[in-house]
Amino acid sequence: MEDLYGEVNWQFRSYGQNATQPSDNWVTATEVTEAKGSVPLIGTVYVHKQILTWDYNGSDYRNVSQELDYKLPGPAAAYKGTTTDDIDRDATSFTAELSAEYAFDPPGGERRKEATIITKGDNNGNHEVLSKSAPASTE
């Protein structure tokens, strides 16, 4: 296995915000989860961010959506496209998965890796990060 940038130190961060919709007792939740990669001597190379939004009222949820945001401050870094954008719904909760492919394109050949964030939300506004991985190496 070959490192994309050498030794990569990945950092993960998640934060949220809720807004009440007083007209119908629904609350809108927005949770942002990001996977941030940094390399010694280079600094941050990738930021893969899932912005998840849904309405909830304690007994139901609705209007679930997610959005990808990314930054590529690293040298020769490239975004190659979204590979998974999926929301699985059940009666009281949902699971959202968002993946994208990133690349490092030095002279001599491009190297690619997929970053993924999987989160769960529910009808009470709870949010949990189930899994996250960031591009660090290629096979």
C-alpha positions as CSV (number, residue, x, y, z in Angstrom):
1,M,0.0,0.0,0.0
2,E,1.4,3.4,-1.0
3,D,0.7,6.6,1.0
4,L,-0.9,9.3,-1.0
5,Y,1.2,12.1,0.6
6,G,3.4,10.1,2.9
7,E,2.4,10.0,6.5
8,V,-1.1,11.5,6.8
9,N,-2.7,12.5,10.2
10,W,-6.5,12.5,9.9
11,Q,-8.6,14.6,12.2
12,F,-12.4,14.4,12.4
13,R,-14.8,17.0,13.7
14,S,-18.6,17.1,14.0
15,Y,-20.9,19.9,15.1
16,G,-24.6,20.7,14.9
17,Q,-27.2,23.4,15.1
18,N,-31.0,23.2,15.7
19,A,-33.6,25.8,14.7
20,T,-37.3,25.7,15.8
21,Q,-40.1,26.1,13.3
22,P,-42.7,27.5,15.7
23,S,-45.7,27.3,13.2
24,D,-45.9,23.5,13.4
25,N,-43.7,22.2,16.2
26,W,-41.0,20.8,13.9
27,V,-37.4,21.5,14.6
28,T,-34.7,21.6,11.9
29,A,-31.4,19.9,12.7
30,T,-28.2,20.6,10.8
31,E,-25.2,18.4,11.6
32,V,-21.8,18.9,9.9
33,T,-19.2,16.2,10.0
34,E,-15.8,16.6,8.4
35,A,-12.7,14.5,7.9
36,K,-9.7,16.7,7.7
37,G,-6.3,15.4,6.6
38,S,-2.9,17.0,7.2
39,V,0.6,16.0,6.3
40,P,3.8,17.0,8.0
41,L,5.5,20.0,6.3
42,I,2.5,20.4,3.9
43,G,-0.4,21.0,6.3
44,T,-4.0,20.3,5.5
45,V,-4.5,18.5,2.1
46,Y,-8.2,17.4,2.1
47,V,-11.3,18.4,3.9
48,H,-14.3,16.1,3.2
49,K,-17.5,17.4,4.7
50,Q,-21.1,16.0,5.1
51,I,-23.8,18.6,5.8
52,L,-26.9,16.7,7.0
53,T,-30.2,18.4,7.5
54,W,-33.6,17.1,8.7
55,D,-36.8,18.1,10.5
56,Y,-38.0,16.3,13.6
57,N,-40.8,16.6,16.2
58,G,-40.1,13.8,18.7
59,S,-42.3,11.2,17.0
60,D,-41.4,11.6,13.3
61,Y,-38.8,13.1,11.0
62,R,-39.0,14.5,7.4
63,N,-37.0,16.3,4.7
64,V,-33.7,14.5,5.2
65,S,-31.0,15.8,2.9
66,Q,-27.2,15.8,2.8
67,E,-24.7,17.9,0.9
68,L,-21.0,17.4,0.2
69,D,-18.6,20.2,0.8
70,Y,-14.9,19.8,0.3
71,K,-11.7,21.8,0.2
72,L,-8.4,20.9,-1.5
73,P,-5.7,23.1,0.0
74,G,-3.0,20.4,-0.6
75,P,-0.6,20.6,-3.5
76,A,-1.7,18.5,-6.6
77,A,-4.9,17.5,-4.8
78,A,-8.1,17.0,-6.9
79,Y,-11.7,16.1,-6.3
80,K,-12.8,13.3,-8.7
81,G,-16.5,13.1,-7.9
82,T,-19.1,11.8,-5.5
83,T,-19.2,8.0,-5.3
84,T,-22.0,7.4,-2.8
85,D,-24.9,9.7,-1.8
86,D,-27.4,7.5,0.0
87,I,-30.0,8.0,2.7
88,D,-31.7,4.8,4.1
89,R,-34.9,5.6,6.0
90,D,-36.8,3.5,8.6
91,A,-39.7,4.4,11.0
92,T,-37.8,6.4,13.6
93,S,-34.3,7.0,12.2
94,F,-32.2,7.2,9.0
95,T,-28.6,6.5,8.0
96,A,-26.8,8.8,5.6
97,E,-23.7,7.8,3.7
98,L,-21.6,10.3,1.6
99,S,-18.5,9.3,-0.2
100,A,-16.2,11.0,-2.7
101,E,-13.1,10.2,-4.5
102,Y,-10.0,12.4,-4.2
103,A,-6.7,12.2,-6.0
104,F,-3.1,13.2,-5.7
105,D,-1.6,13.9,-9.2
106,P,2.2,14.2,-8.9
107,P,4.4,13.8,-12.0
108,G,4.5,10.2,-12.9
109,G,0.9,9.2,-12.2
110,E,-2.4,9.9,-10.4
111,R,-3.2,8.2,-7.1
112,R,-6.9,8.0,-5.9
113,K,-8.7,7.2,-2.6
114,E,-12.3,7.4,-1.4
115,A,-13.4,9.3,1.7
116,T,-16.6,8.3,3.4
117,I,-18.8,9.6,6.3
118,I,-21.7,7.6,7.6
119,T,-24.1,9.2,10.1
120,K,-27.4,8.4,11.8
121,G,-30.2,10.8,12.7
122,D,-33.6,10.2,14.3
123,N,-37.0,11.6,15.1
124,N,-35.7,13.2,18.4
125,G,-32.9,15.2,16.6
126,N,-30.2,12.8,17.8
127,H,-27.1,12.5,15.6
128,E,-24.4,9.9,15.7
129,V,-21.3,9.5,13.5
130,L,-21.2,5.7,12.7
131,S,-18.1,5.6,10.5
132,K,-15.7,7.9,8.8
133,S,-12.6,7.4,6.7
134,A,-10.5,9.8,4.8
135,P,-8.2,9.3,1.8
136,A,-4.8,8.4,3.1
137,S,-3.3,5.8,0.8
138,T,-3.9,3.9,-2.4
139,E,-3.7,0.2,-3.1
